[in-house]
């Protein structure tokens, strides 16, 4: 990623930064923890329960722009 970024790239990066956080705790309390989303981990038969399915790690998953 170059150090001189266009405004549109900065907007996209800011949106992805806002999305990459856990959901608020009061939403988990309001829905009685029924919002869990299962996903496969490393193509094995293990399941990992996470509270934000779109959570992204900076090194594992790249944005692609």
mmCIF file of the N, C-alpha and C atoms, coordinates in Angstrom:
data_MODEL
# 
_entry.id   MODEL 
# 
loop_
_atom_site.group_PDB 
_atom_site.id 
_atom_site.type_symbol 
_atom_site.label_atom_id 
_atom_site.label_alt_id 
_atom_site.label_comp_id 
_atom_site.label_asym_id 
_atom_site.label_entity_id 
_atom_site.label_seq_id 
_atom_site.pdbx_PDB_ins_code 
_atom_site.Cartn_x 
_atom_site.Cartn_y 
_atom_site.Cartn_z 
_atom_site.occupancy 
_atom_site.B_iso_or_equiv 
_atom_site.pdbx_formal_charge 
_atom_site.auth_seq_id 
_atom_site.auth_comp_id 
_atom_site.auth_asym_id 
_atom_site.auth_atom_id 
_atom_site.pdbx_PDB_model_num 
ATOM 1   N N  . UNK A 1 1  ? 0.848   -1.174  0.000  1.00 0.00 ? 1  UNK A N  1 
ATOM 2   C CA . UNK A 1 1  ? 0.000   0.000   0.000  1.00 0.00 ? 1  UNK A CA 1 
ATOM 3   C C  . UNK A 1 1  ? 0.896   1.240   0.000  1.00 0.00 ? 1  UNK A C  1 
ATOM 4   N N  . UNK A 1 2  ? 0.730   2.119   -0.981 1.00 0.00 ? 2  UNK A N  1 
ATOM 5   C CA . UNK A 1 2  ? 1.570   3.320   -1.036 1.00 0.00 ? 2  UNK A CA 1 
ATOM 6   C C  . UNK A 1 2  ? 1.259   4.288   0.095  1.00 0.00 ? 2  UNK A C  1 
ATOM 7   N N  . UNK A 1 3  ? 2.227   5.123   0.383  1.00 0.00 ? 3  UNK A N  1 
ATOM 8   C CA . UNK A 1 3  ? 2.003   6.082   1.465  1.00 0.00 ? 3  UNK A CA 1 
ATOM 9   C C  . UNK A 1 3  ? 1.081   7.213   1.029  1.00 0.00 ? 3  UNK A C  1 
ATOM 10  N N  . UNK A 1 4  ? 1.054   7.535   -0.263 1.00 0.00 ? 4  UNK A N  1 
ATOM 11  C CA . UNK A 1 4  ? 0.118   8.541   -0.787 1.00 0.00 ? 4  UNK A CA 1 
ATOM 12  C C  . UNK A 1 4  ? -1.107  7.813   -1.311 1.00 0.00 ? 4  UNK A C  1 
ATOM 13  N N  . UNK A 1 5  ? -2.207  7.914   -0.584 1.00 0.00 ? 5  UNK A N  1 
ATOM 14  C CA . UNK A 1 5  ? -3.421  7.192   -0.945 1.00 0.00 ? 5  UNK A CA 1 
ATOM 15  C C  . UNK A 1 5  ? -4.467  8.175   -1.458 1.00 0.00 ? 5  UNK A C  1 
ATOM 16  N N  . UNK A 1 6  ? -5.304  7.707   -2.365 1.00 0.00 ? 6  UNK A N  1 
ATOM 17  C CA . UNK A 1 6  ? -6.389  8.553   -2.835 1.00 0.00 ? 6  UNK A CA 1 
ATOM 18  C C  . UNK A 1 6  ? -7.485  8.604   -1.773 1.00 0.00 ? 6  UNK A C  1 
ATOM 19  N N  . UNK A 1 7  ? -8.382  9.548   -1.943 1.00 0.00 ? 7  UNK A N  1 
ATOM 20  C CA . UNK A 1 7  ? -9.455  9.722   -0.963 1.00 0.00 ? 7  UNK A CA 1 
ATOM 21  C C  . UNK A 1 7  ? -10.389 8.517   -0.946 1.00 0.00 ? 7  UNK A C  1 
ATOM 22  N N  . UNK A 1 8  ? -10.659 7.927   -2.115 1.00 0.00 ? 8  UNK A N  1 
ATOM 23  C CA . UNK A 1 8  ? -11.557 6.774   -2.168 1.00 0.00 ? 8  UNK A CA 1 
ATOM 24  C C  . UNK A 1 8  ? -10.947 5.569   -1.454 1.00 0.00 ? 8  UNK A C  1 
ATOM 25  N N  . UNK A 1 9  ? -9.653  5.364   -1.604 1.00 0.00 ? 9  UNK A N  1 
ATOM 26  C CA . UNK A 1 9  ? -8.996  4.259   -0.895 1.00 0.00 ? 9  UNK A CA 1 
ATOM 27  C C  . UNK A 1 9  ? -9.058  4.499   0.606  1.00 0.00 ? 9  UNK A C  1 
ATOM 28  N N  . UNK A 1 10 ? -8.854  5.748   1.032  1.00 0.00 ? 10 UNK A N  1 
ATOM 29  C CA . UNK A 1 10 ? -8.928  6.052   2.458  1.00 0.00 ? 10 UNK A CA 1 
ATOM 30  C C  . UNK A 1 10 ? -10.323 5.802   3.003  1.00 0.00 ? 10 UNK A C  1 
ATOM 31  N N  . UNK A 1 11 ? -11.353 6.127   2.212  1.00 0.00 ? 11 UNK A N  1 
ATOM 32  C CA . UNK A 1 11 ? -12.726 5.873   2.657  1.00 0.00 ? 11 UNK A CA 1 
ATOM 33  C C  . UNK A 1 11 ? -12.989 4.381   2.804  1.00 0.00 ? 11 UNK A C  1 
ATOM 34  N N  . UNK A 1 12 ? -12.498 3.591   1.841  1.00 0.00 ? 12 UNK A N  1 
ATOM 35  C CA . UNK A 1 12 ? -12.696 2.141   1.911  1.00 0.00 ? 12 UNK A CA 1 
ATOM 36  C C  . UNK A 1 12 ? -11.960 1.545   3.104  1.00 0.00 ? 12 UNK A C  1 
ATOM 37  N N  . UNK A 1 13 ? -10.734 2.003   3.340  1.00 0.00 ? 13 UNK A N  1 
ATOM 38  C CA . UNK A 1 13 ? -9.976  1.498   4.482  1.00 0.00 ? 13 UNK A CA 1 
ATOM 39  C C  . UNK A 1 13 ? -10.646 1.871   5.798  1.00 0.00 ? 13 UNK A C  1 
ATOM 40  N N  . UNK A 1 14 ? -11.204 3.075   5.873  1.00 0.00 ? 14 UNK A N  1 
ATOM 41  C CA . UNK A 1 14 ? -11.881 3.499   7.098  1.00 0.00 ? 14 UNK A CA 1 
ATOM 42  C C  . UNK A 1 14 ? -13.122 2.661   7.350  1.00 0.00 ? 14 UNK A C  1 
ATOM 43  N N  . UNK A 1 15 ? -13.865 2.331   6.291  1.00 0.00 ? 15 UNK A N  1 
ATOM 44  C CA . UNK A 1 15 ? -15.057 1.503   6.463  1.00 0.00 ? 15 UNK A CA 1 
ATOM 45  C C  . UNK A 1 15 ? -14.674 0.101   6.940  1.00 0.00 ? 15 UNK A C  1 
ATOM 46  N N  . UNK A 1 16 ? -13.637 -0.463  6.346  1.00 0.00 ? 16 UNK A N  1 
ATOM 47  C CA . UNK A 1 16 ? -13.197 -1.790  6.767  1.00 0.00 ? 16 UNK A CA 1 
ATOM 48  C C  . UNK A 1 16 ? -12.673 -1.775  8.198  1.00 0.00 ? 16 UNK A C  1 
ATOM 49  N N  . UNK A 1 17 ? -12.064 -0.670  8.609  1.00 0.00 ? 17 UNK A N  1 
ATOM 50  C CA . UNK A 1 17 ? -11.601 -0.563  9.984  1.00 0.00 ? 17 UNK A CA 1 
ATOM 51  C C  . UNK A 1 17 ? -12.779 -0.517  10.959 1.00 0.00 ? 17 UNK A C  1 
ATOM 52  N N  . UNK A 1 18 ? -13.848 0.172   10.572 1.00 0.00 ? 18 UNK A N  1 
ATOM 53  C CA . UNK A 1 18 ? -15.029 0.237   11.442 1.00 0.00 ? 18 UNK A CA 1 
ATOM 54  C C  . UNK A 1 18 ? -15.741 -1.105  11.525 1.00 0.00 ? 18 UNK A C  1 
ATOM 55  N N  . UNK A 1 19 ? -15.743 -1.867  10.424 1.00 0.00 ? 19 UNK A N  1 
ATOM 56  C CA . UNK A 1 19 ? -16.410 -3.169  10.428 1.00 0.00 ? 19 UNK A CA 1 
ATOM 57  C C  . UNK A 1 19 ? -15.645 -4.201  11.245 1.00 0.00 ? 19 UNK A C  1 
ATOM 58  N N  . UNK A 1 20 ? -14.349 -4.017  11.374 1.00 0.00 ? 20 UNK A N  1 
ATOM 59  C CA . UNK A 1 20 ? -13.498 -5.026  11.987 1.00 0.00 ? 20 UNK A CA 1 
ATOM 60  C C  . UNK A 1 20 ? -13.441 -4.838  13.501 1.00 0.00 ? 20 UNK A C  1 
ATOM 61  N N  . UNK A 1 21 ? -14.552 -5.039  14.150 1.00 0.00 ? 21 UNK A N  1 
ATOM 62  C CA . UNK A 1 21 ? -14.619 -4.924  15.601 1.00 0.00 ? 21 UNK A CA 1 
ATOM 63  C C  . UNK A 1 21 ? -15.708 -5.868  16.095 1.00 0.00 ? 21 UNK A C  1 
ATOM 64  N N  . UNK A 1 22 ? -15.652 -6.259  17.353 1.00 0.00 ? 22 UNK A N  1 
ATOM 65  C CA . UNK A 1 22 ? -16.722 -7.114  17.869 1.00 0.00 ? 22 UNK A CA 1 
ATOM 66  C C  . UNK A 1 22 ? -18.029 -6.340  17.954 1.00 0.00 ? 22 UNK A C  1 
ATOM 67  N N  . UNK A 1 23 ? -19.123 -7.081  17.933 1.00 0.00 ? 23 UNK A N  1 
ATOM 68  C CA . UNK A 1 23 ? -20.412 -6.410  18.055 1.00 0.00 ? 23 UNK A CA 1 
ATOM 69  C C  . UNK A 1 23 ? -20.573 -5.922  19.489 1.00 0.00 ? 23 UNK A C  1 
ATOM 70  N N  . UNK A 1 24 ? -21.388 -4.903  19.722 1.00 0.00 ? 24 UNK A N  1 
ATOM 71  C CA . UNK A 1 24 ? -21.558 -4.387  21.082 1.00 0.00 ? 24 UNK A CA 1 
ATOM 72  C C  . UNK A 1 24 ? -22.149 -5.430  22.024 1.00 0.00 ? 24 UNK A C  1 
ATOM 73  N N  . UNK A 1 25 ? -21.746 -5.350  23.263 1.00 0.00 ? 25 UNK A N  1 
ATOM 74  C CA . UNK A 1 25 ? -22.186 -6.341  24.241 1.00 0.00 ? 25 UNK A CA 1 
ATOM 75  C C  . UNK A 1 25 ? -23.682 -6.250  24.502 1.00 0.00 ? 25 UNK A C  1 
ATOM 76  N N  . UNK A 1 26 ? -24.260 -5.056  24.406 1.00 0.00 ? 26 UNK A N  1 
ATOM 77  C CA . UNK A 1 26 ? -25.689 -4.925  24.694 1.00 0.00 ? 26 UNK A CA 1 
ATOM 78  C C  . UNK A 1 26 ? -26.534 -5.628  23.632 1.00 0.00 ? 26 UNK A C  1 
ATOM 79  N N  . UNK A 1 27 ? -26.010 -5.797  22.432 1.00 0.00 ? 27 UNK A N  1 
ATOM 80  C CA . UNK A 1 27 ? -26.751 -6.552  21.414 1.00 0.00 ? 27 UNK A CA 1 
ATOM 81  C C  . UNK A 1 27 ? -26.760 -8.026  21.777 1.00 0.00 ? 27 UNK A C  1 
ATOM 82  N N  . UNK A 1 28 ? -25.631 -8.522  22.302 1.00 0.00 ? 28 UNK A N  1 
ATOM 83  C CA . UNK A 1 28 ? -25.604 -9.915  22.752 1.00 0.00 ? 28 UNK A CA 1 
ATOM 84  C C  . UNK A 1 28 ? -26.567 -10.131 23.901 1.00 0.00 ? 28 UNK A C  1 
ATOM 85  N N  . UNK A 1 29 ? -26.680 -9.163  24.792 1.00 0.00 ? 29 UNK A N  1 
ATOM 86  C CA . UNK A 1 29 ? -27.624 -9.302  25.901 1.00 0.00 ? 29 UNK A CA 1 
ATOM 87  C C  . UNK A 1 29 ? -29.062 -9.220  25.414 1.00 0.00 ? 29 UNK A C  1 
ATOM 88  N N  . UNK A 1 30 ? -29.315 -8.344  24.444 1.00 0.00 ? 30 UNK A N  1 
ATOM 89  C CA . UNK A 1 30 ? -30.676 -8.155  23.949 1.00 0.00 ? 30 UNK A CA 1 
ATOM 90  C C  . UNK A 1 30 ? -31.189 -9.401  23.244 1.00 0.00 ? 30 UNK A C  1 
ATOM 91  N N  . UNK A 1 31 ? -30.314 -10.113 22.536 1.00 0.00 ? 31 UNK A N  1 
ATOM 92  C CA . UNK A 1 31 ? -30.753 -11.269 21.766 1.00 0.00 ? 31 UNK A CA 1 
ATOM 93  C C  . UNK A 1 31 ? -30.497 -12.585 22.483 1.00 0.00 ? 31 UNK A C  1 
ATOM 94  N N  . UNK A 1 32 ? -30.126 -12.541 23.743 1.00 0.00 ? 32 UNK A N  1 
ATOM 95  C CA . UNK A 1 32 ? -29.866 -13.755 24.534 1.00 0.00 ? 32 UNK A CA 1 
ATOM 96  C C  . UNK A 1 32 ? -28.802 -14.648 23.910 1.00 0.00 ? 32 UNK A C  1 
ATOM 97  N N  . UNK A 1 33 ? -27.763 -14.040 23.332 1.00 0.00 ? 33 UNK A N  1 
ATOM 98  C CA . UNK A 1 33 ? -26.640 -14.776 22.747 1.00 0.00 ? 33 UNK A CA 1 
ATOM 99  C C  . UNK A 1 33 ? -27.069 -15.759 21.668 1.00 0.00 ? 33 UNK A C  1 
ATOM 100 N N  . UNK A 1 34 ? -28.080 -15.428 20.884 1.00 0.00 ? 34 UNK A N  1 
ATOM 101 C CA . UNK A 1 34 ? -28.510 -16.340 19.819 1.00 0.00 ? 34 UNK A CA 1 
ATOM 102 C C  . UNK A 1 34 ? -28.013 -15.878 18.459 1.00 0.00 ? 34 UNK A C  1 
ATOM 103 N N  . UNK A 1 35 ? -26.949 -15.095 18.419 1.00 0.00 ? 35 UNK A N  1 
ATOM 104 C CA . UNK A 1 35 ? -26.461 -14.581 17.147 1.00 0.00 ? 35 UNK A CA 1 
ATOM 105 C C  . UNK A 1 35 ? -25.152 -15.226 16.758 1.00 0.00 ? 35 UNK A C  1 
ATOM 106 N N  . UNK A 1 36 ? -24.813 -16.323 17.349 1.00 0.00 ? 36 UNK A N  1 
ATOM 107 C CA . UNK A 1 36 ? -23.541 -16.968 17.044 1.00 0.00 ? 36 UNK A CA 1 
ATOM 108 C C  . UNK A 1 36 ? -23.547 -17.480 15.616 1.00 0.00 ? 36 UNK A C  1 
ATOM 109 N N  . UNK A 1 37 ? -22.409 -17.407 14.992 1.00 0.00 ? 37 UNK A N  1 
ATOM 110 C CA . UNK A 1 37 ? -22.266 -17.841 13.615 1.00 0.00 ? 37 UNK A CA 1 
ATOM 111 C C  . UNK A 1 37 ? -21.125 -18.847 13.556 1.00 0.00 ? 37 UNK A C  1 
ATOM 112 N N  . UNK A 1 38 ? -21.383 -20.019 13.023 1.00 0.00 ? 38 UNK A N  1 
ATOM 113 C CA . UNK A 1 38 ? -20.330 -21.037 12.967 1.00 0.00 ? 38 UNK A CA 1 
ATOM 114 C C  . UNK A 1 38 ? -19.620 -20.961 11.628 1.00 0.00 ? 38 UNK A C  1 
ATOM 115 N N  . UNK A 1 39 ? -18.344 -21.222 11.638 1.00 0.00 ? 39 UNK A N  1 
ATOM 116 C CA . UNK A 1 39 ? -17.564 -21.265 10.403 1.00 0.00 ? 39 UNK A CA 1 
ATOM 117 C C  . UNK A 1 39 ? -16.477 -22.310 10.551 1.00 0.00 ? 39 UNK A C  1 
ATOM 118 N N  . UNK A 1 40 ? -16.055 -22.874 9.435  1.00 0.00 ? 40 UNK A N  1 
ATOM 119 C CA . UNK A 1 40 ? -15.004 -23.890 9.477  1.00 0.00 ? 40 UNK A CA 1 
ATOM 120 C C  . UNK A 1 40 ? -13.654 -23.235 9.684  1.00 0.00 ? 40 UNK A C  1 
ATOM 121 N N  . UNK A 1 41 ? -12.825 -23.898 10.448 1.00 0.00 ? 41 UNK A N  1 
ATOM 122 C CA . UNK A 1 41 ? -11.507 -23.361 10.750 1.00 0.00 ? 41 UNK A CA 1 
ATOM 123 C C  . UNK A 1 41 ? -10.465 -24.220 10.055 1.00 0.00 ? 41 UNK A C  1 
ATOM 124 N N  . UNK A 1 42 ? -9.678  -23.601 9.199  1.00 0.00 ? 42 UNK A N  1 
ATOM 125 C CA . UNK A 1 42 ? -8.554  -24.237 8.506  1.00 0.00 ? 42 UNK A CA 1 
ATOM 126 C C  . UNK A 1 42 ? -8.956  -25.522 7.785  1.00 0.00 ? 42 UNK A C  1 
ATOM 127 N N  . UNK A 1 43 ? -10.144 -25.541 7.204  1.00 0.00 ? 43 UNK A N  1 
ATOM 128 C CA . UNK A 1 43 ? -10.658 -26.656 6.401  1.00 0.00 ? 43 UNK A CA 1 
ATOM 129 C C  . UNK A 1 43 ? -10.662 -27.976 7.160  1.00 0.00 ? 43 UNK A C  1 
ATOM 130 N N  . UNK A 1 44 ? -10.841 -27.899 8.462  1.00 0.00 ? 44 UNK A N  1 
ATOM 131 C CA . UNK A 1 44 ? -10.988 -29.110 9.257  1.00 0.00 ? 44 UNK A CA 1 
ATOM 132 C C  . UNK A 1 44 ? -12.443 -29.227 9.676  1.00 0.00 ? 44 UNK A C  1 
ATOM 133 N N  . UNK A 1 45 ? -12.774 -30.248 10.388 1.00 0.00 ? 45 UNK A N  1 
ATOM 134 C CA . UNK A 1 45 ? -14.143 -30.459 10.828 1.00 0.00 ? 45 UNK A CA 1 
ATOM 135 C C  . UNK A 1 45 ? -14.447 -29.767 12.144 1.00 0.00 ? 45 UNK A C  1 
ATOM 136 N N  . UNK A 1 46 ? -13.493 -28.965 12.628 1.00 0.00 ? 46 UNK A N  1 
ATOM 137 C CA . UNK A 1 46 ? -13.743 -28.225 13.863 1.00 0.00 ? 46 UNK A CA 1 
ATOM 138 C C  . UNK A 1 46 ? -14.558 -26.990 13.535 1.00 0.00 ? 46 UNK A C  1 
ATOM 139 N N  . UNK A 1 47 ? -15.429 -26.600 14.447 1.00 0.00 ? 47 UNK A N  1 
ATOM 140 C CA . UNK A 1 47 ? -16.223 -25.400 14.248 1.00 0.00 ? 47 UNK A CA 1 
ATOM 141 C C  . UNK A 1 47 ? -15.839 -24.373 15.295 1.00 0.00 ? 47 UNK A C  1 
ATOM 142 N N  . UNK A 1 48 ? -15.778 -23.156 14.869 1.00 0.00 ? 48 UNK A N  1 
ATOM 143 C CA . UNK A 1 48 ? -15.411 -22.058 15.751 1.00 0.00 ? 48 UNK A CA 1 
ATOM 144 C C  . UNK A 1 48 ? -16.597 -21.109 15.821 1.00 0.00 ? 48 UNK A C  1 
ATOM 145 N N  . UNK A 1 49 ? -17.041 -20.773 17.010 1.00 0.00 ? 49 UNK A N  1 
ATOM 146 C CA . UNK A 1 49 ? -18.165 -19.867 17.171 1.00 0.00 ? 49 UNK A CA 1 
ATOM 147 C C  . UNK A 1 49 ? -17.639 -18.470 17.429 1.00 0.00 ? 49 UNK A C  1 
ATOM 148 N N  . UNK A 1 50 ? -18.051 -17.539 16.574 1.00 0.00 ? 50 UNK A N  1 
ATOM 149 C CA . UNK A 1 50 ? -17.601 -16.168 16.706 1.00 0.00 ? 50 UNK A CA 1 
ATOM 150 C C  . UNK A 1 50 ? -18.813 -15.250 16.729 1.00 0.00 ? 50 UNK A C  1 
ATOM 151 N N  . UNK A 1 51 ? -18.619 -14.077 17.292 1.00 0.00 ? 51 UNK A N  1 
ATOM 152 C CA . UNK A 1 51 ? -19.722 -13.139 17.403 1.00 0.00 ? 51 UNK A CA 1 
ATOM 153 C C  . UNK A 1 51 ? -19.735 -12.119 16.285 1.00 0.00 ? 51 UNK A C  1 
ATOM 154 N N  . UNK A 1 52 ? -18.764 -12.112 15.420 1.00 0.00 ? 52 UNK A N  1 
ATOM 155 C CA . UNK A 1 52 ? -18.775 -11.256 14.246 1.00 0.00 ? 52 UNK A CA 1 
ATOM 156 C C  . UNK A 1 52 ? -18.184 -12.061 13.100 1.00 0.00 ? 52 UNK A C  1 
ATOM 157 N N  . UNK A 1 53 ? -19.028 -12.502 12.189 1.00 0.00 ? 53 UNK A N  1 
ATOM 158 C CA . UNK A 1 53 ? -18.574 -13.382 11.121 1.00 0.00 ? 53 UNK A CA 1 
ATOM 159 C C  . UNK A 1 53 ? -17.673 -12.654 10.134 1.00 0.00 ? 53 UNK A C  1 
ATOM 160 N N  . UNK A 1 54 ? -17.743 -11.318 10.079 1.00 0.00 ? 54 UNK A N  1 
ATOM 161 C CA . UNK A 1 54 ? -16.926 -10.560 9.132  1.00 0.00 ? 54 UNK A CA 1 
ATOM 162 C C  . UNK A 1 54 ? -15.631 -10.063 9.748  1.00 0.00 ? 54 UNK A C  1 
ATOM 163 N N  . UNK A 1 55 ? -15.293 -10.548 10.939 1.00 0.00 ? 55 UNK A N  1 
ATOM 164 C CA . UNK A 1 55 ? -14.063 -10.110 11.594 1.00 0.00 ? 55 UNK A CA 1 
ATOM 165 C C  . UNK A 1 55 ? -12.869 -10.570 10.773 1.00 0.00 ? 55 UNK A C  1 
ATOM 166 N N  . UNK A 1 56 ? -11.874 -9.726  10.602 1.00 0.00 ? 56 UNK A N  1 
ATOM 167 C CA . UNK A 1 56 ? -10.766 -9.991  9.699  1.00 0.00 ? 56 UNK A CA 1 
ATOM 168 C C  . UNK A 1 56 ? -9.453  -9.756  10.422 1.00 0.00 ? 56 UNK A C  1 
ATOM 169 N N  . UNK A 1 57 ? -8.521  -10.684 10.221 1.00 0.00 ? 57 UNK A N  1 
ATOM 170 C CA . UNK A 1 57 ? -7.188  -10.526 10.788 1.00 0.00 ? 57 UNK A CA 1 
ATOM 171 C C  . UNK A 1 57 ? -6.303  -9.857  9.748  1.00 0.00 ? 57 UNK A C  1 
ATOM 172 N N  . UNK A 1 58 ? -5.477  -8.935  10.161 1.00 0.00 ? 58 UNK A N  1 
ATOM 173 C CA . UNK A 1 58 ? -4.702  -8.117  9.225  1.00 0.00 ? 58 UNK A CA 1 
ATOM 174 C C  . UNK A 1 58 ? -3.691  -8.920  8.433  1.00 0.00 ? 58 UNK A C  1 
ATOM 175 N N  . UNK A 1 59 ? -3.247  -10.048 8.981  1.00 0.00 ? 59 UNK A N  1 
ATOM 176 C CA . UNK A 1 59 ? -2.232  -10.812 8.280  1.00 0.00 ? 59 UNK A CA 1 
ATOM 177 C C  . UNK A 1 59 ? -2.816  -11.982 7.501  1.00 0.00 ? 59 UNK A C  1 
ATOM 178 N N  . UNK A 1 60 ? -3.879  -12.596 8.017  1.00 0.00 ? 60 UNK A N  1 
ATOM 179 C CA . UNK A 1 60 ? -4.442  -13.769 7.358  1.00 0.00 ? 60 UNK A CA 1 
ATOM 180 C C  . UNK A 1 60 ? -5.283  -13.409 6.144  1.00 0.00 ? 60 UNK A C  1 
ATOM 181 N N  . UNK A 1 61 ? -6.117  -12.395 6.252  1.00 0.00 ? 61 UNK A N  1 
ATOM 182 C CA . UNK A 1 61 ? -7.054  -12.058 5.191  1.00 0.00 ? 61 UNK A CA 1 
ATOM 183 C C  . UNK A 1 61 ? -6.784  -10.647 4.698  1.00 0.00 ? 61 UNK A C  1 
ATOM 184 N N  . UNK A 1 62 ? -6.437  -10.530 3.441  1.00 0.00 ? 62 UNK A N  1 
ATOM 185 C CA . UNK A 1 62 ? -6.152  -9.225  2.856  1.00 0.00 ? 62 UNK A CA 1 
ATOM 186 C C  . UNK A 1 62 ? -7.406  -8.669  2.193  1.00 0.00 ? 62 UNK A C  1 
ATOM 187 N N  . UNK A 1 63 ? -7.441  -7.364  2.031  1.00 0.00 ? 63 UNK A N  1 
ATOM 188 C CA . UNK A 1 63 ? -8.619  -6.705  1.475  1.00 0.00 ? 63 UNK A CA 1 
ATOM 189 C C  . UNK A 1 63 ? -8.678  -6.801  -0.042 1.00 0.00 ? 63 UNK A C  1 
ATOM 190 N N  . UNK A 1 64 ? -7.545  -6.823  -0.698 1.00 0.00 ? 64 UNK A N  1 
ATOM 191 C CA . UNK A 1 64 ? -7.542  -7.004  -2.139 1.00 0.00 ? 64 UNK A CA 1 
ATOM 192 C C  . UNK A 1 64 ? -7.627  -5.718  -2.937 1.00 0.00 ? 64 UNK A C  1 
ATOM 193 N N  . UNK A 1 65 ? -7.266  -4.596  -2.340 1.00 0.00 ? 65 UNK A N  1 
ATOM 194 C CA . UNK A 1 65 ? -7.173  -3.356  -3.121 1.00 0.00 ? 65 UNK A CA 1 
ATOM 195 C C  . UNK A 1 65 ? -5.996  -2.541  -2.669 1.00 0.00 ? 65 UNK A C  1 
# 
